[in-house]
Amino acid sequence: MAAEILLSSEQFVKSVTSISDNVAGKYLLPSLREAQEVGLRGIVGDTLLAKLKAEAAAGTLSGIYKDAVDRAQYYLAYTAIVELTSKVTYKINNFGVSKSRDENLDVVGAEELGLAQAYWQSKADSACLDYQHWLLQNRAQLPELTASACDRIGANLRSAATCGIFLGGARGKVIRNYCKRGSRR
């Protein structure tokens, strides 16, 4: 089995967020993996993500590809925290789902957990928006950024939010081909 390549690290996530240094990698690494393999893949597409991971694995990450990874760091960190909040709050074991109680620790309820997730999700959404703009501005230097990925990014820039409400999509909007190497936003 090939070694796993993560484009961010536990140390970075802990350094830019308010999570405890004691949070175990057992919880943080799966959250970071999910942020990369689901969230980031949904932004950059399979081809560019594979290129970034290959460059990182080979130790040859430089130029525009290093910039692409560097600019994704905050998105990855914030998205990992959104995933992490449920993982550390609720545990699945042989007798069901449980949460820890301690005499000196008060575990938040579902409503407060939702508020914490919404806070970190809004930060992830903001970082994602900045990253998507940067990707489109630099698409000529990123041949692995496929037309499909550019179209998906463009659609998100017209109507994107992480919520349970449909915000209208592209209806009534001018559809542009964001991947044409000379097109403007």
Stockholm file with secondary structure:
# STOCKHOLM 1.0

chainA/1-185         MAAEILLSSEQFVKSVTSISDNVAGKYLLPSLREAQEVGLRGIVGDTLLAKLKAEAAAGTLSGIYKDAVDRAQYYLAYTAIVELTSKVTYKINNFGVSKSRDENLDVVGAEELGLAQAYWQSKADSACLDYQHWLLQNRAQLPELTASACDRIGANLRSAATCGIFLGGARGKVIRNYCKRGSRR
#=GR chainA/1-185 SS CCCCCCSSCHHHHHHHSCCCTTCCHHHHHHHHHHIIIIIIHHHHHHHHHHHHHHHHHHTCCCHHHHHHHHHHHHHHHHHHHHHHHHHHHCEEETTEEECCCBTTBCCCCHHHHHHHHHHHHHHHHHHHHHHHHHHHHTGGGCTTSCHHHHHHHHHHHHSCCSSSSCCCTTTTSCCCCTTSTTCCC
#=GC SS_cons         CCCCCCSSCHHHHHHHSCCCTTCCHHHHHHHHHHIIIIIIHHHHHHHHHHHHHHHHHHTCCCHHHHHHHHHHHHHHHHHHHHHHHHHHHCEEETTEEECCCBTTBCCCCHHHHHHHHHHHHHHHHHHHHHHHHHHHHTGGGCTTSCHHHHHHHHHHHHSCCSSSSCCCTTTTSCCCCTTSTTCCC
//
